Amino acid sequence: MSLRPKRKAKHPSSYSFGSDRFGASFGSAYEEQTILLRSIFELSNDAIYTKSLDGIITSWNGAAEAMFGYSADEVIGLPMSILVPAECREEETAVREAIARGEVLRHYEAVRLRKDGSRFIASISGSPILDLNGNIVGISKILRDISEAKAAESALKLHADVFKLSFDAIILWRLDSTIEAWNSGAEMLYGFSEAEAVGRVTHDLLQTIHPIPWLKIRAALLEKGFWQGELRHRTRDGREVIVSARKQLMRGVDGIARVIETNRDVTEQKCSEEALRRSEERYRLLHDSMRDAFVQTSLDGKILDLNETYCQMLGYSAEELRAKTYQDLTPERWHAVDESQVTGAVLTRGYSDVYEKEYRRKDGSIIPVELRVNVATDVHGNPESLWAIVRDLSEKRHFSRNIDRMRTELAHVGRLSELGQVSAGIAHELNQPLAAMMNYSSLAKRLISSGGKKELVRAQSAISKAVGQAQRASEIIRRMRGFIEHRETKRKDESVNAIVEEALALGLIGTHGEGIAPILELAPDLPSVFVDRLQVQQVLVNLLRNAVEAMGESPRRELVLSTGRNSHGEVEVAVRDSGHGIPQETLRKLFMPFFTTKPGGMGIGLLISQSIVEAHGGQITVESEEGKGSVFRFTLPAGTA
């Protein structure tokens, strides 16, 4: 039997069977077969069409219309290439040629085009059409749209790949916990191969520790269809791992309930979280127990965090402080300083230098503080907030004032001690002008008593000389009174050379006749020094008296006072003697409290001198060579305060 295409103008069917030509020969049997074939052609759910050997469409059934979107009238007579994407036409040509040679092709897959341009995947079978003589006169095609099946197949393959290749451990098990599937992620996590795991009870294999009883988890799976939480498992090598687990109940086409369990290793994460928690606990403990205050603010100054020390320092509760801004707590005169530190240092390099400012407490009192401000950044490195460590300087300032007062008292004691040591010399210094006054006064009295004119002139001269001696004695007393004056420290710009000259006069009181030759080597054009004049004089007098005593038995008694600037630009004062020198063992102890080499000495002179020099920002040093003498040097920073 052969099929012959016949065109019609308008008809529901696109293919007719030639009963007018062949019916008389075959009779009723043929008619029955023809009706049967026509029914199959029209009612088939698969698209069926025929084409000539040169590719022209010759018939087109209803399923083809639905599949491609073309009606029979639209498509019959057109080349079959309109149904084939351009990139597939060469392949389709090869198929047509194979069928034209008599081959039957079954269920090959190809991409086809719909009328609207969309594509789909078709399963195609093709066979040749023969005439009564057995010659191939055309080609018939049967097509089935398998796009959905292919999509499902791809999805299934994708799911299989995901299951197989997922880094998470994926386990499929029945409700009796028997493992049916075990992916590579599970192999990597637990160390058991698929062959070792399948068929085992999951809880036995992994020694599962559940956060709640297993029966409750099973009940949740049956009731809700899923459960998630953390589990502890034991690996093949004995390690305990913590996993974030999700169990999903599912039923297959076989009706058997199974659970697909996905486990992600969170051991490292949990360890990190625990380490972070402990770190935060330590930080919070340190934060709350710090003796220094801590405060964190937003970039616009709103207080975000603080510790108890900050609350105590300012007299506010934590809640009260969180309702305030940094500016609320700072006297207005310090706002510009804070702004300068933040914009000029903190936001450019990440932190400020330590600087001082003031806070206003809740009771209105002002306290001095020192602080360093730092910037906190977000994950992108952008400034997010500011934080500072703040130290209350009130106690330090009070302590500093007490130290200054004690230093002043000690210095006064030292000056009294120096005065006591030179008391014999002072008496000698005063006795000379007093004796001269007595002599001049007696002479003047005798001359006045004689009554002569010449004697009166001589008497006037004697009285003038007596007055001069009285002034000399008064100057000695004035210097002594000034030296032992008890007063607070007063620093101002002073000439170091003038201080040296005055100290020399005080330090050498009572040394006339001892053969001491003082030499002054004063550098010109020295900058002023910001010092307490009296205290620096005290240092020099102490060093001068020590030098005089050191040269007591020396045949050569040379005392040199010099001033200048050292390599650091500081003003330096030196006292050099030609005495017996100081042994090395004694040098190491020279500035120790109450150490002395003098009979009856207190051992505080050099200690006080060192304290005074260091309080002025300088240093005192000594160099000595036995048999040749010693030199004491001390420095004072140049410039005004």
C-alpha positions in Angstrom: 0.0 0.0 0.0 1.2 3.4 -0.8 0.2 6.9 0.2 -0.3 9.7 -2.3 -0.6 13.3 -1.3 -3.4 15.4 -2.7 -3.9 19.1 -2.2 -7.3 20.5 -1.2 -8.5 24.1 -0.9 -10.0 24.1 2.6 -10.3 20.9 4.7 -9.7 19.8 8.3 -7.4 17.1 7.2 -4.2 17.7 5.4 -3.8 14.3 3.8 -6.1 12.3 1.6 -5.9 8.7 0.6 -6.6 8.0 -3.1 -9.6 5.7 -3.0 -10.8 7.1 -6.4 -7.7 5.6 -8.0 -7.1 2.4 -6.0 -10.5 1.6 -4.5 -11.8 -0.4 -7.3 -8.8 -2.7 -7.2 -8.8 -3.4 -3.5 -12.4 -3.3 -2.7 -13.9 -2.9 0.8 -10.7 -4.1 2.6 -8.8 -1.3 1.1 -11.5 1.2 2.2 -11.3 -0.1 5.7 -7.6 0.3 5.9 -7.8 3.7 4.4 -10.3 4.8 7.0 -8.1 3.3 9.7 -5.0 5.1 8.4 -6.8 8.4 8.1 -8.1 8.1 11.7 -4.6 7.4 12.9 -3.2 10.3 10.9 -5.8 12.8 12.2 -6.1 11.6 15.8 -2.5 10.9 16.6 -1.1 13.0 19.5 2.2 13.0 17.6 2.8 15.4 14.8 2.8 13.7 11.4 3.8 15.3 8.1 5.2 14.2 4.8 7.5 15.9 2.4 8.8 15.4 -1.1 12.4 14.2 -1.7 13.4 17.8 -2.3 12.0 18.9 1.1 8.6 20.4 0.2 5.9 19.7 2.8 3.1 17.7 1.3 0.8 16.7 4.3 0.3 18.1 7.8 -1.9 16.6 10.6 -3.7 18.4 13.4 -1.1 17.5 16.0 1.5 19.2 13.7 -0.6 22.3 13.6 -0.8 22.4 17.4 2.9 21.7 17.8 4.3 24.2 15.2 1.5 26.8 15.1 1.1 26.5 11.3 -2.1 25.5 9.7 -2.1 22.9 6.9 -3.0 25.6 4.3 -0.1 27.8 5.5 2.6 25.2 5.5 1.8 22.7 2.7 3.9 23.5 -0.3 6.6 25.3 1.7 10.1 24.0 2.2 10.6 22.0 5.4 13.6 24.2 6.2 11.2 26.8 7.8 10.9 24.3 10.7 14.6 23.9 11.2 17.0 26.4 12.9 19.7 27.6 10.5 22.5 25.9 12.4 20.7 22.6 12.2 19.8 22.6 8.5 23.0 20.8 7.3 22.2 18.0 9.7 18.6 17.8 8.5 19.8 17.6 4.9 21.9 14.6 5.8 18.9 13.0 7.5 16.8 13.6 4.3 19.4 12.1 2.1 19.7 9.0 4.3 15.9 8.4 4.3 15.9 9.0 0.5 18.4 6.1 0.2 15.8 3.9 2.0 17.0 4.1 5.6 14.5 4.3 8.4 15.6 6.6 11.3 14.0 6.1 14.7 13.7 8.5 17.6 16.6 10.8 16.9 16.5 14.2 18.6 16.6 17.6 16.9 15.7 21.2 17.6 12.7 22.6 15.7 11.2 26.0 15.2 7.6 27.1 15.9 5.8 29.7 13.9 6.4 32.3 16.7 10.2 31.6 16.5 10.4 29.6 19.7 12.4 26.4 19.8 11.7 23.0 21.2 13.3 19.6 21.2 11.6 16.9 19.3 12.0 13.1 19.1 11.7 12.3 15.4 11.3 9.1 13.4 11.5 9.2 9.6 10.9 6.7 6.9 10.6 6.7 3.1 7.3 6.7 1.2 7.1 4.1 -1.7 4.9 4.0 -4.7 3.2 0.9 -6.1 6.4 0.0 -7.9 8.5 0.3 -4.7 10.2 3.5 -5.7 10.9 6.1 -3.0 8.7 9.1 -3.8 8.7 11.0 -0.4 9.5 11.0 3.3 7.2 10.8 6.3 8.0 12.2 9.7 6.5 11.5 13.1 7.5 14.1 15.8 7.0 14.2 19.6 7.7 17.3 21.6 10.1 16.1 24.4 11.1 19.6 25.7 9.5 19.0 29.1 10.9 15.5 29.4 14.4 16.9 28.4 14.0 19.7 31.0 13.0 17.2 33.6 15.9 15.0 32.6 18.3 17.9 32.8 16.9 18.9 36.1 17.2 15.4 37.4 20.8 15.2 36.1 21.5 18.6 37.8 20.0 17.3 41.0 22.1 14.2 40.7 25.2 16.3 40.1 24.4 18.6 43.0 23.8 15.5 45.2 27.1 14.0 44.1 29.3 17.0 44.0 27.9 19.1 46.8 30.4 20.2 49.4 27.7 19.6 52.0 27.2 16.1 53.3 24.0 14.7 51.8 22.6 11.4 53.2 19.4 9.6 52.1 18.0 7.2 54.6 14.8 5.4 55.5 12.8 6.1 58.6 14.5 3.1 60.2 17.7 5.2 59.7 19.2 2.8 57.1 21.4 4.7 54.7 20.5 4.4 51.0 22.6 7.2 49.4 25.8 8.9 50.5 27.5 11.7 48.5 31.1 12.7 48.1 30.5 15.6 50.5 29.7 13.0 53.2 32.8 11.0 52.3 35.0 14.1 52.7 33.4 15.2 56.0 33.1 11.8 57.7 35.8 9.7 56.0 33.5 6.8 55.2 33.2 5.7 51.6 29.8 5.2 50.0 30.2 1.5 50.1 31.0 1.6 53.8 28.1 3.8 54.6 25.2 2.5 52.5 23.1 -0.1 54.5 24.4 1.2 57.9 22.2 2.9 60.5 23.2 6.5 60.3 23.1 7.2 64.0 25.2 4.1 64.7 27.7 4.9 62.0 28.2 8.5 63.0 27.6 8.1 66.8 25.1 11.0 66.5 24.5 13.2 69.6 21.2 14.9 69.2 20.3 18.1 71.0 16.9 16.6 71.9 15.8 12.9 72.0 15.7 11.3 68.6 12.1 10.2 69.0 11.1 13.9 69.2 13.0 14.7 66.0 11.3 11.7 64.3 7.9 12.9 65.4 8.7 16.4 64.1 9.7 14.9 60.7 6.4 13.0 60.5 4.3 15.9 61.6 5.9 18.9 59.9 8.0 17.2 57.2 11.3 18.7 58.3 13.6 19.4 61.2 16.8 21.5 61.5 19.3 22.0 64.2 22.9 21.1 65.2 24.2 17.6 65.6 27.5 16.2 66.9 29.0 13.4 64.8 32.1 11.2 65.1 34.3 10.8 62.0 36.1 7.7 60.9 39.3 9.0 62.5 37.6 9.7 65.8 37.2 13.5 65.5 34.0 15.1 66.8 32.4 17.5 64.3 29.5 19.8 64.7 27.1 20.0 61.8 24.2 22.3 60.9 21.7 19.7 59.8 18.4 19.9 57.9 16.3 16.8 57.5 13.4 16.8 54.9 10.8 14.0 54.8 9.9 12.8 51.2 8.0 9.9 49.6 9.2 8.3 46.4 7.0 6.8 43.7 7.4 3.5 45.5 5.5 5.0 48.4 8.4 4.5 50.9 9.1 7.4 53.2 12.7 8.6 53.2 14.6 11.4 54.8 17.2 13.5 52.9 19.6 15.0 55.4 22.0 17.8 54.5 24.8 18.5 56.9 27.2 21.4 56.8 30.4 21.3 58.9 30.3 24.2 61.3 33.0 23.0 63.7 35.5 25.7 62.8 32.7 28.3 62.9 31.5 27.1 66.3 35.1 27.1 67.6 35.6 30.6 66.2 32.3 31.7 67.7 33.3 30.3 71.1 36.7 31.9 70.9 35.0 35.2 70.0 32.6 34.8 72.9 35.4 34.2 75.3 37.3 37.1 73.8 34.3 39.3 74.2 33.9 38.1 77.8 37.5 39.0 78.5 37.2 42.3 76.7 34.0 43.1 78.6 35.7 42.1 81.9 38.7 44.3 81.0 36.4 47.0 79.7 34.4 47.1 83.0 37.4 46.7 85.4 39.7 49.2 83.7 41.0 52.0 86.0 41.0 54.2 83.0 37.7 55.4 81.5 36.5 54.1 78.1 34.0 55.9 75.8 32.8 55.2 72.3 30.9 57.8 70.3 29.4 58.1 66.8 31.2 60.4 64.4 28.8 63.2 65.4 29.6 62.8 69.1 26.6 60.7 70.4 27.8 58.4 73.2 27.4 54.7 72.2 29.4 52.7 74.8 31.3 53.4 78.0 32.6 51.6 81.1 31.8 52.0 84.8 35.0 54.1 85.3 33.7 56.7 82.9 30.4 56.8 84.8 32.1 57.3 88.1 34.5 59.9 86.7 31.6 62.1 85.5 29.0 61.2 88.1 26.3 60.1 85.6 24.6 56.7 85.2 25.2 54.8 81.9 21.7 55.5 80.8 22.1 59.3 81.4 25.4 59.3 79.5 24.0 57.4 76.5 21.4 60.2 76.2 24.2 62.8 75.9 26.8 63.8 73.3 30.5 64.2 73.8 30.1 68.0 73.4 27.6 68.1 76.3 30.3 66.9 78.7 33.1 69.2 77.4 33.4 72.9 78.4 33.0 75.0 75.3 36.5 76.3 75.3 37.7 72.8 74.5 35.4 72.1 71.6 37.9 73.5 69.0 40.7 71.4 70.5 38.6 68.2 70.2 37.6 69.1 66.6 41.2 69.8 65.7 42.4 66.4 67.0 39.6 64.5 65.3 39.9 66.2 61.9 43.6 66.8 61.9 44.8 63.4 63.3 42.2 60.8 64.0 40.4 60.8 60.7 43.7 61.0 58.7 46.0 58.6 60.5 43.6 56.7 62.8 44.5 58.1 66.2 45.4 61.3 68.0 48.4 62.1 70.2 47.7 62.0 73.9 46.3 65.4 74.8 44.8 67.2 77.8 41.4 68.8 78.1 38.6 69.2 80.7 35.3 67.5 81.4 32.3 68.9 83.2 30.9 66.5 85.8 27.2 66.1 86.6 27.6 68.3 89.7 29.1 71.1 87.5 32.6 70.7 88.7 35.4 70.7 86.1 38.0 68.0 86.1 41.3 67.7 84.0 41.8 64.6 81.9 44.2 63.3 79.3 43.1 61.0 76.5 43.9 59.5 73.1 41.2 59.2 70.5 41.1 56.4 68.0 38.9 55.7 65.0 36.9 52.4 64.5 36.2 51.5 60.9 33.7 49.3 59.1 34.6 46.3 56.9 35.4 48.6 54.0 37.8 50.7 56.1 35.5 53.7 56.3 35.3 55.6 59.7 32.4 54.3 61.7 32.9 55.6 65.2 35.4 57.1 67.6 36.7 55.6 70.9 39.0 56.9 73.6 40.8 55.9 76.7 40.4 58.7 79.2 42.4 59.3 82.4 41.3 61.6 85.2 44.2 63.9 86.1 42.6 65.3 89.3 44.5 63.0 91.6 47.7 63.3 89.6 47.4 67.1 89.7 46.8 67.0 93.4 49.7 64.6 93.9 51.9 66.8 91.7 51.0 69.9 93.8 51.9 67.9 96.9 55.2 66.9 95.4 56.0 70.5 94.4 55.2 71.6 98.0 57.3 68.8 99.4 60.1 69.7 97.0 59.9 73.3 98.1 60.0 72.3 101.7 63.0 70.0 101.1 64.7 72.8 99.1 64.2 75.2 102.0 65.6 72.6 104.4 68.6 72.3 102.1 69.1 76.0 102.1 69.0 76.1 105.8 71.4 73.3 106.0 73.8 75.1 103.6 73.5 78.2 105.7 74.3 76.2 108.8 77.4 74.8 107.2 78.7 78.3 106.4 77.6 79.9 109.6 81.2 80.4 110.7 82.0 82.0 107.4 78.9 84.2 107.7 80.0 85.3 111.1 83.5 86.1 109.8 82.0 88.0 106.8 79.8 90.1 109.2 82.5 90.6 111.8 84.8 92.4 109.3 82.3 95.2 108.4 81.1 95.4 112.0 84.6 95.7 113.3 85.4 98.4 110.7 82.2 100.2 111.7 83.3 100.2 115.3 86.7 101.5 114.4 85.4 104.2 112.1 82.8 105.2 114.6 85.3 105.5 117.5 87.6 107.6 115.3 84.8 109.9 114.3 83.8 110.3 118.0 87.4 111.3 119.0 87.7 113.7 116.1 84.4 115.4 116.8 85.4 115.7 120.5 88.6 117.6 119.6 86.4 120.3 118.1 89.0 121.3 115.4 87.8 122.2 111.9 90.2 119.7 110.2 89.2 117.0 112.7 85.5 117.5 111.7 86.3 116.9 108.0 88.2 113.7 109.0 85.3 112.7 111.2 82.9 113.0 108.3 85.1 110.8 106.2 85.2 108.2 109.0 81.4 108.3 109.3 81.0 107.8 105.5 83.3 104.7 105.7 81.3 103.4 108.7 78.1 103.8 106.6 79.7 101.9 103.7 80.7 99.0 106.1 77.1 99.0 107.4 75.8 98.7 103.8 78.2 95.9 103.2 76.9 94.0 106.3 73.3 94.7 105.2 73.9 93.3 101.7 75.3 90.1 103.3 72.3 89.8 105.5 69.9 90.5 102.6 71.5 87.7 100.5 71.2 85.3 103.4 67.6 86.2 104.0 66.8 85.8 100.4 68.6 82.5 100.2 66.6 81.0 103.1 63.3 82.6 102.1 60.4 80.1 102.4 58.1 80.7 99.4 56.3 78.9 96.6 58.1 78.1 93.4 58.1 81.1 91.0 59.4 80.5 87.5 60.1 83.2 85.0 62.6 84.1 82.3 66.0 84.6 83.8 69.6 85.2 82.7 71.6 82.2 83.7 74.9 84.2 83.8 73.3 86.6 86.4 72.2 83.7 88.5 75.8 82.2 88.4 77.3 85.5 89.5 75.0 85.9 92.5 75.4 82.3 93.5 79.2 82.7 93.4 79.0 85.5 95.9 76.9 83.4 98.2 78.8 80.2 97.8 82.2 81.8 98.6 81.1 83.5 101.8 83.7 82.9 104.4 86.4 81.6 102.0 88.6 84.7 101.9 92.1 83.9 102.8 91.8 80.2 101.7 93.6 80.9 98.5 90.7 80.0 96.2 90.8 81.6 92.8 87.3 81.6 91.2 87.2 81.8 87.4 84.1 82.8 85.5 83.8 81.6 81.9 80.4 82.9 81.0 79.2 82.4 77.4 77.7 85.6 75.9 74.3 85.7 74.1 72.8 82.8 75.9 69.0 82.4 75.7 67.0 83.0 78.8 65.9 80.1 80.9 62.4 79.7 82.5 63.4 78.8 86.0 62.9 79.5 89.7 66.0 81.8 90.3 66.3 80.9 94.0 66.2 77.2 93.4 68.9 77.3 90.7 71.0 79.5 93.0 70.6 76.8 95.6 72.0 74.1 93.3 75.0 76.3 92.5 75.7 77.2 96.1 75.6 73.5 97.0 78.0 72.6 94.2 80.3 75.5 95.1 80.4 74.6 98.8 81.2 71.0 97.9 84.0 72.2 95.5 85.5 74.4 98.2 85.5 71.5 100.7 87.0 69.1 98.1 90.0 71.5 97.6 90.6 71.9 101.4 93.9 70.0 101.3 94.9 70.6 97.7 98.0 72.7 97.0 96.2 74.2 93.9 92.8 75.6 94.6 91.2 76.6 91.3 87.4 76.9 91.0 85.9 77.4 87.5 82.3 78.3 86.8 81.2 78.1 83.2 78.1 78.5 81.1 77.4 77.5 77.5 75.2 75.4 75.2 75.6 71.7 74.7 75.1 69.7 71.5 71.3 69.4 72.2 70.9 73.1 72.4 70.4 73.1 76.1 71.9 75.7 78.4 74.7 74.0 80.5 76.3 75.2 83.7 79.5 73.6 85.0 81.4 73.8 88.3 84.9 72.5 88.1 87.4 72.1 91.0 91.0 71.0 91.4 90.4 68.9 94.5 91.2 65.4 95.4 88.6 63.8 93.2 85.9 61.2 94.0 86.5 57.4 94.1 84.4 55.4 91.5 82.6 53.5 94.3 81.5 56.8 95.8 80.4 58.2 92.5 77.8 55.5 92.1 76.2 56.5 95.4 76.6 60.2 95.2 72.9 61.0 94.5 71.5 58.4 96.8 69.3 59.7 99.7 71.3 60.4 102.9 74.6 59.3 101.5 77.4 61.6 102.7 81.2 61.6 103.0 81.2 64.6 105.4 81.3 64.1 109.1 78.0 65.3 110.5 76.6 65.7 106.9 72.9 65.0 106.2 73.3 63.5 102.7 70.5 65.5 101.1 72.4 68.4 99.3 73.0 66.6 96.0 69.7 64.8 96.2 67.9 68.1 96.5 70.0 69.6 93.7 69.1 66.7 91.4 65.4 67.0 92.3 65.5 70.7 91.5 67.3 70.3 88.1 65.0 67.4 87.0 61.9 69.4 88.0 63.1 72.1 85.6 63.4 69.5 82.8 67.2 69.2 83.0 69.8 66.7 84.1 72.8 66.8 86.5 75.9 64.7 85.9 79.4 64.4 87.5 82.8 63.4 86.1 85.8 62.9 88.4 89.4 61.7 88.4 91.1 61.0 91.6 93.9 63.4 92.4 92.8 65.9 89.6 89.4 67.1 90.6 85.7 66.9 89.6 83.3 68.7 87.4 79.5 68.8 88.0 77.3 69.8 85.1 73.6 70.5 85.0 71.4 71.5 82.1 68.3 73.7 81.7 66.1 73.8 78.6 66.6 77.0 76.7 63.7 79.3 75.8 60.6 80.7 77.5 57.7 78.6 78.9 
